[in-house]
Structures are given as structure tokens and as C-alpha cells.
Amino acid sequence: MEFLKRNDNLLSYELKKWDQGVSFVVGVDEVGRGPLAGPVVAAAVCFPCGSQIPKVDDSKKLTDKMREKLYDMILAVPGVKYGIAELSAQDVDEFNILKSTHMAMAKAVAMIPEAEFALIDGLPVPGFSLSSEAIVKGDSKSASIAAASILAKVYRDRLMVGYSEKYPGYGFESHKGYGTKKHIAALNELGVCEIHRRSFAPVRDVLEPPPEQSEFSF
């Protein structure tokens, strides 16, 4: 496995802060905004300045095998600090998905007490607990964010595989809760289970089917 060089573009945001004297720069990303079932998961990763960092990338561009390998390599970096937090489907229903995502991010960062500055994937997070910079498509621009995306993805995928054993028949082990044809078919056949997000339309429609349209004859 390759490692990033100091002049790699993926380290440009981290280097900028390190050169300003900020030692603990944390990358933050989430996974699981779109699924109909399961938690939203956020991760935060802080690499020590000058450490040997695996050649990470946006988790969506990696295979399952590559993500699993990088997951272990990220955690094996000497001195690395990280946090992984989840908010359940019930939390998503109560707070909405955007707020739940922001809450998960804040919880993940709070697991790194030394954190001084956060690089956040996507749009700015209002009222974030730490000074931060939002980076659109940050998981392909920042090593710390990319690493966070990998930790969050692997962690959530493992959770969903576990849920597939507790709630068989839905196919959580393959689609991870996303609204695939297989998932929708299982939802209509088996009904809603405990980890479904009841506020999401396809699930809500199973709980509260819309009234049938009247049939008119001409």
C-alpha cells in the first residue's frame, strides 16, 4: 500500500493549518444520509503532523476490500486520533436527517478532545462546536476527510450486515438500507422493521398508504 507524500494535493488543507501552528486538524465526514433504514454515521480523523498517512481516497471510489484494508491502516497510524458516532433511525425521524447528520459529526469530533480545527466535507455546519472549514467534495480533496469517509463507511456497512441477521429478508447486507428495487419490494412484502426511517416517504407510504384514487367510468 502506498503512502502520501508531503506535497500530495490531498494534504494541502492539512499543511496549510499545520504551517499556521495548528497541530490537531480533524477531518469530518458522514455516511448514510440517503438510506431508508439504519443509522447515519459520522467519523472524525486527526493525523499527527508529519505522520506517514496511507494513500486514502473518497470511500465511494474504493472497493469493499480496499476500504477494509485502509480502515485498518488508518487506525494503525502512530498517534492517530479518531471518533465514530451514529444516530439511529429513530433519531433521524425525530430531528430530521440534516440535523441528525450535524449532531453525529459533533459527537464524533467531541471524541477527540485535542481537536483544534475541523475540515468538514460538504457545506458549512451552522453552530459547529469547533472552528472549521467546509469543503465541497472534501473526501477527494483532504486526506483527513477521506480517512473519515472510509471509517464511517466501513463502520456503517458492518452495522448493516449485522442488522441483516437480526432482520432477515430485507437484504440489508447487500444494499445497506438504500432504496433499491429489492429493498422496496421487501418493504412492501414484509412491512416496516425497527431500523426503518418512518419519516422517509417510501417507508411512510407503507405505514400510511395513500388513499386509492376513485375510478371513473365514462
N, C-alpha and C positions, 0 to 999 in steps of 0.2 A: 504493500500500500504506500502511495506517495504522501509526502508531507508538503505543506505550503511553505513557500519561500517568503522572506520578509517583504519583498517588493511585489508580492502577488496582489492583484486587484481586490481579492476577497478580504484583504487585511487593511485596505485603505482607510475605512472608517475607524477601525480599532487603532491603527497607527496614529491617526490624527489626534485622538483623545490621549493615547499614551504619551505622545510628544508634548501634550499640554499638561502633563503631570497627573493625569487621571489613571490610576493603576487598575481599578476594578471596573472594567467596561463589560456590561452584561447584554447579551443578545437575547431577544424575546420573540417567540413565535407561538402560534396555536394551530391546532388541527381539530376538525370536527364541527365546523360551523354548519355545513350543509346537510348532514345525515338526518334521517328521520328517527334514528334511535341511537342510544348511547350518549356518553358524556362529551363535553367539549374539554379539550386538554391543552394546557399551555406549558411551555418549558422555558427556562432561563438558563443560559450558559455563560460562564465567565472564565476565559482562558488567562492564565498568568502572562504578563508581558514578557515576550521573548521565548515563550514555550514552543515546543515542536507540535504543531497542530496538524492533524490528519487532513488530507485534501478532501474537504467536505463539499457538498453542493446542495441545492434545493432538493429536499426529500422527494418531491414529486418527480424528479428526473432520475431517481435511483430505483433499482430493483429491490425487492424484499431482502434478498441475500446481501446486497451492498449496504442497505440501511442497517441490517442486523450487525454486520461487521463493523461499520462505522460507529454504531451505538456503543459497542464495547471499546473501541479505540478512543472515542471521545472521553468516556469515563476513566480511561487508563492514563490520560494525560496528567503528569505530575502537577499537583496543586490546582487542578480544575475544580471549579465550584459550580453547582447546578441545583435547580429546583424544578420539580414537575408537579403540577396541580391540576385537578379536574373539578368540573361542576357537573352534576348529574342532570339527567333528562328532566327531573322534577325542578331543578334549579332553573334550567332553560325555560321551562313553562312559566315559572314564577317571575323571573327577572327579564325575560326575552334573550335572544341569542347574542345580541351585541353586548349588552351589559354583562351577561354571563362570561363572555369571552374576555372582556376587560377585567372582570373580577378574577378569573383564572390566571391571567397574566400578572396581576398584582400579587396574588398568592404565591406564584412561582418565584417572582423576584424577591419577595419577603423571606424566602428560604436562603437567600444569600445576604446575610447582614452586612457584609463588607461592600456591597454594591454601591457605586458612586454615580454611575451614568448608564442609561439603558438605550440600546438601539432596538427599536421596535419595528417589526415587519408590518407594512401597510400604512394606514392613515393614523394621524395623531390620536392619542388616547386622552380625552379631557380629564384633568384632575389626577393624572398618574402620580403615584407615590414617590417617584424619583425623577430627577432631571432626565430628559430623554430627547431622542431624535427619531422621528418616524421615517421609514424608508420604504417607498413603494417597491414591491418585488425584492425586498431586502434579503430574502432567503437565497437569492442568486447574486447578491452584492456584498454581503457581510459574512465572514466565517462564523462569527458568534451566532448570528441569526440562523444561518444554515444548520449549524450544530443543534440549535434549539429545535428547529423544524424536524430534524432526524429523531431526537429524543422524544418529542411529542408524538410523532407518527408511530414509532415503534411501540411506545408505551400504550397508545390507544389501540393499535392493531392487536396487541397481545390481550388487552382487556376484552375486545370484541370476540376474539377466538374463545376466550373463557366463557363469555356470555352465550356463545353458540351451544355450549354444552348444557348450560342452565335452561336455555330457551331454544330447544331443538326445532328444526323445521323452517326457521326464518332465513337461514343462510348467512348469519352474521359473520361466519368465518371467512366468507368469500367477499361479500360486498361491504362489510364493516359498518352496516347501518345505513348506507346511502340508498337513495330511492331508485334502485334498479327495477327492471321488469319482474325479476324473480322475487325481489323483496315486496313489491306492491302486490303481486299475486299471493304470496304467503300471508301478507297482512289482511287481504280480503278473505282468505280461507281460514286463517287461524285466529284472526282478531288481534287486538292490541295487547302487548305484554308490558311488563313493568318498566322496561327501559325505553319504551317509545315516547317520543316528544308529542304530547297531546295537542300542543298549540300549533303544530305544523299541519298544513292543510290536508295532505293525504291521510294522515293519521286521524285528524279531526273529522274528516268525512266518513271514516269507518265508524267512529263513535257516534257521530250525529249525521247520518246520511241526509243529503239534501232532499227536499220533497220532490216526489216524482212529478214530472210535467203532465198536465192534463192532455189527454188525447182528443183531438177534434176530428170529426168526420165531416166531410164536405159532400 
